[in-house]
């Protein structure tokens, strides 16, 4: 048996010697590769003295009791070529040169550098380092005398989740506090907070009860009838719907009476439209006073006071014309009953007619009789042109359908506009805006409007002219006591527009195409044009202010008021 083992062992050694000769060539190539790699990384190729310093390699003999043949054989196979073979399968790894192996391994195992990523990493790390250094500079770590106590203080402060405790600690200088003192502060604050909560909870609390009432459907106390779930139920006693049997009035049930408290009056329910007047004799003159129970004092106009030769009276003298008030104090002194005044047939101030004023107004209207004719007027020597934005082509929209019940009224309005010269019918036109018939709420009269927002307003240039505010009008007419308002009829239609604008603002209807010859409503620039025109026409007139189609005329007295009206007409 021993002879058999020795024979196998000698045979194995012969096989190994043959295999080692075979692997010798492969090892030489591996050694050349390693030598070249070492030269590239650590040595100079041009220095032969350094190249001779390369270390020599020796492999121990195969020991069956120590190694496995597979592991021993792997020592003779270059790992680099084995890895290279995994990436270069179509070609035999033994046929690869060391430069090809170098290229394959470098391309697969050498990490690529991305410039943007490296710059980002560079700036990020530097910025973080700068922030850390900046914050460390204010922490004064170099002055710490007791590191353990300082670490305990820092950990305690960072872990406390109580705003009141942190405020108490930060209120004092941290350098002066030790860890023990910080803990004592926290305990005191927590104890004070618990005592305050206990004090609040021990106090009495007044509860406000919600409004309650009797439900006439079921008799409940916590809701009303409109919220009752039984309001659709039928009574078992009277068989009527809307209540239950226990609250049925036919059974004699009645709800207990409730006392209601009067609430404070916040709104005026009603007012007396007509003013109450009382005639009083002051000396030889009879003056009509208005009864004002809301005033304690008496008022008399300056003109009446002068008429009485300026006597000593308990009256407040005012410059307002015909402002004569009798206060509550005098009413009590003279024992004038308000109920008697309300029930008696005393003439009211609102019903007192100033015949002189009416006569002057009638005479003024007769003098300018042409102003009140029903025909449509027209401003002379004025023609407005609507400016259009550049490079915009005219647009046409087909007419919209009109309700059958309104067709006859629309036809009448169109014919009336043609007679007045507001619209001119044409067969064709490049532009066309649909009409929208609207009925006025006050009179029910039909008005034909155009929907210029669809095609026109976006193509027109703005005309920004300021419209007066109410405060500005009051300031302009301040100090006057007589006022009149003149409302112009179809005001916009009294202003002509240019022929070019007439085509641009034409309307399309179910009847025909119509050119717009007068200033229409619905154009965004029309109010500015009209307000500017009205202010130019009334410039220089005293006591006259305009707000679009309303003309306000005022005067300090009736004479100046009539004079201002005459100047306007």
Secondary structure, DSSP 8 states (H G I E B T S, - for coil): -HHHHHHHHHHHHHHHHHHHHHHHHHHHHHHHHHHHHHHHHHS-TT-HHHHTT----------TTT--HHHHHTTSS-HHHHHHHHH-TTS-GGG--HHHHHHHHHHHHS----HHHHHHHHHHHHHHHHHHHHHHHTT-GGG-S-HHHHHHHHHHHHH---HHHHHHHHTS-GGG--HHHHHHHHHHHHHHHHHHHHHHHHS---------B--TTT--SBS-GGG-TTTT-B-TTT--BTS-GGG-GGGT--------------S-----SS-BEEEEEETTEEEEEEE-TT-SSEEEEHHHHHHTTS---SEEEESSTT--EE-HHHHHHTT--HHHHHHS---BTTT---HHHHHHHHHHHHHTGGGG-SS----TT-EE---B-TT----B-------GGGHHHHHHHHHHHHHHTSEEEES--S-BEEEEEEE-TTT--EEEEE-TTTTTTTTB---------HHHHHHHTTT--EEEEEE-TTSGGGSEE-HHHHHHT-EE-SS-EEEE-B--TT-TTHHHHHHHHHHHHTTT-TTEEEETTEEEEEESSHHHHHHHHHHH-
